[in-house]
Amino acid sequence: QGIQIRSNWFPIVKMQWAKGDLLHSHIEKHLGYPAALAALRAKWAILVRHLEAAQVAHGDLQHGNILVRGGSIQLVDYDGMWVPALSGRHATEIGHRAYQHPERSGQDYGQEIDRFSALVIYLSLAALERDVTLWERFHTGDNLIFVREDFQQSGRSAIWQQLRRIGSREIDQLAAALAAMVQQHPMKVGNLDSVLQNPASYAASSKVPTSIPASTPAQRVAPKPARVPTPAVPSWMKKSGYRDHSDD
């Protein structure tokens, strides 16, 4: 007997109050400290691996449901959680739009529902390790660096261009993996470990520049940047319909 509504008693689950910084607050405190973000990213991969091994899914992996305290990560808010006993049912929610596959619906409900958002978070952390200006330009207060429209314009919106300008093979491969997932059914995407173990399989082009000059100001609304050398467009971005206008 946990809560009484009129004359009926209903059970409740009483849980210990979780303490810590919400993920986006923790990231903001550690911008400019790439080692701290790298450590957080590694722990994120471990947590996601544990969820996969336990055959459960949170259902709404996003900054507001992830607490960081003392270097450890804790998930909160289990409203949309999936466990094997719920197989065959529909989801009661489909998660935060800035983290979820753009085609996910209430019918997409199973162990796979965290996989897209897990990579969104992992890629965001990896990118911020290398370019903190992404935060000022793309963080809205209700996301990390991606918004739903970026998934709907995979390879074409500004964030994809800025990820390419980082000039990191790892970032290029992770971005290619995320772009590939957008083209797949939400329940058919691979898990994070499969991406990390074979990242090159998502990036057909192996010619990734080691470094390029930073050219785009951090402001969200910025003047046209000065012309700088631009690396060749990876094949995965070409498939998405992206066209580089830097020489127009």
N, C-alpha and C positions, 0 to 999 in steps of 0.2 A: 504494500500500500504506500504509494508515493505521493499521489496528488488526487484530490477529490474534486470531481466535477458534478455538481448537484448531489445526487445520492450514490454516485458510482465512483469507485476507487480504481485508479490506473497505476501500473508500475512505472517506475522511473529508474534511470541509471545515474547514480551519484558519482561524480568524478572529481579528482583533485584539481584545484584551480591551477592552470598552467601559467608560468611566468616566463617572460623573455621579450625580446624585441621582435616585432613583426619583420618579415623578411626584407621588405623595402626599406624600413628604417635602419636595419642592420647594415644593409648594403650602403646606404647613404653615409653612414658613419665611417665606413671603411673604403670609400672611394679614394683612390690614390695609394692604396695599400694592396697591391696585386697579390702578395703572398697570402694575405688574409682571405681574399676572394677565392684564390685557388684552393685554399684549405676548405673553404665552405663548399666549393664546387665538388671536391672529392668526397666530402661527407654526404652531399646530396646524392651522388651516384650510389653510395653505399645504402642510404635509406631507400632509394628506389629499388635497388636490388633486393633488399629485404622484403619489400612489399610484393615483388614478383615471386619470391621464394615462398612466401606465405599464401600466395594465391588470393590476395585481397587487393582492392583498389579503393582509394580515398574518394575519388569522384569529382573533386574540386580543388586540385592543387593550384594554389595561387598565393600571392604575397600575404593576404589577410588570414590565411589558414596555416601559415608556417611561422613558427616561433624559433628564434635562435637565442640560446642562453649558454654562456660559458663554453662556446665552441660546439655545442650540441644542437641538433635540430629536432623539433617536435611538431607533429601535425596536430591540429585542432579542428573542430567542427566536422563531425562525421555524418552530417545529414544525408549526403549523397553516396555514402560508402557502399561498396559491393563486396559480398562474400558468396561463396559457392551456393549457400542455401537460398540465395535470392535469384538463382539462375532462372531465366524464363520470364522474369518480371521486367517492367519498364522503370526507368530512372525517375525519381521524383524531382530532380533538378539536373541541369546539364552543365553546370559550372560557369566560372567567370569567362566572359567573352574574349578577354585579352589573353587567354591561355588555352582555350579549347579549340579543337579542330572545327573549322567553320561549318562543316557538314554534320556535326554530331547532333543527334536528336534524342528524345526520350527513349526511343527503341534501342539505341546503342548503349547497352548496359552489360558490362562484363569485366573480366580482369584487364582488358585492354584499354579501358577508358582513361587511364592516367598516362599513357605512353606519349601522347602528343604534348601534353602540358609539361611532362617531365623533361622533354628535350627543349621546350621553349625556355624553361628556367635554366637548364644547364648551359645552353647557348648564350643566354643573356649574361650569365655570370662570366663565362669565358670571354665574351666581347668586352665587358666592363673592366676586366683585368687589364686589357690592352688599350682601351680608349675610354677614359672616364667622361669625355665630352658627350658620349652617347646619352648619358644620364640627363644632362641638362637639356639636350635637344629632344629626346624621345620619351622621357619619363613624364607621365601626366599626373601622377599622384595616385592613379588607380591601375597601374600596370608596372612592368619593369621597363622594357624598351620596345616591346611589340604591342600592337593593338589588333583587333579583329580584322580591320581593313587591310593590314599587312599580309595576313594569311589569304585574304580574298584576292589580293594583288601580288601573289607570290612572285618574288624576283623583280618586281617593277616599282614598288614604293620606295621611298627614300631610305628606310632603314636597311634594305637589302643592298643598296648602293654603298652605304656607309660601312657595312660589314665587309664588303669587298675591298674597300679602300684601306682597311686595317692592314691588309697584306699578309695575313697569316694563313698558312695551309690548313691548320686545324679549324680556324673559323670558317674558311671556305667550305671545308668538308661537312662541318656541322650544319652550316646554312643550307648546303645542298641536300643534306638528309632531311631537314625540316621542310624544305620546298618539295621534296619528293613525297613526304608524308601527306602534304596538303592534297596531292593528286590521288591519294589512296583512300579507300573507305576507312572511316574512323576506327573500325574494329579490325582492320587488316594491317595496321602499322606495326613496325617492329619495336621491340623494347629498347631501352636506353643502352643496355649492355651490347646488344647486337650492333648498334650504331658505333659505339666506342671501340669495339673489337675489330670492326671492318669499315672504318670511315671512308676509305678511298673508294669503296664500291658505289658511293653516292655522287662522287665528283668525277665525271668522265675526263675532264681536263686536268692533267697533272702539272701544267704550267701555271703555277701560282706565284706571283711576285713575292719576294721576301720583304720588301718594304716600299712604300710610296709616300710622297709628301702628304701631310694632312692639308686638305684644301677647303673643307666645308666648315664654316664657323659653328660654334656650339648652339647659337640661338635657334629657337624653333622657326622663327620667321627671319631669315637672313638674306642679305644681298647676294647677288650672284657671285660665287667664288671666283677667284683668279684661275686662269686656265693652267692646269698642271697635267703632267703625263698620266694617262689612265691605262691600267692594265687591260689585257684582252678580256673580253666578257666570257666567263665560264660557260660551258655548253648547257648546264642546267638552267642558267638564266636565259639563254637564247630560246630554249624550249618553252619558257614561260611567257615569251613575247616581249621581253625587256629589250629596249633599244637605248644604247648609250648616246646621249645628246651632247657630250662634252665638247665635241668639235663642230657643233652646228653654228 
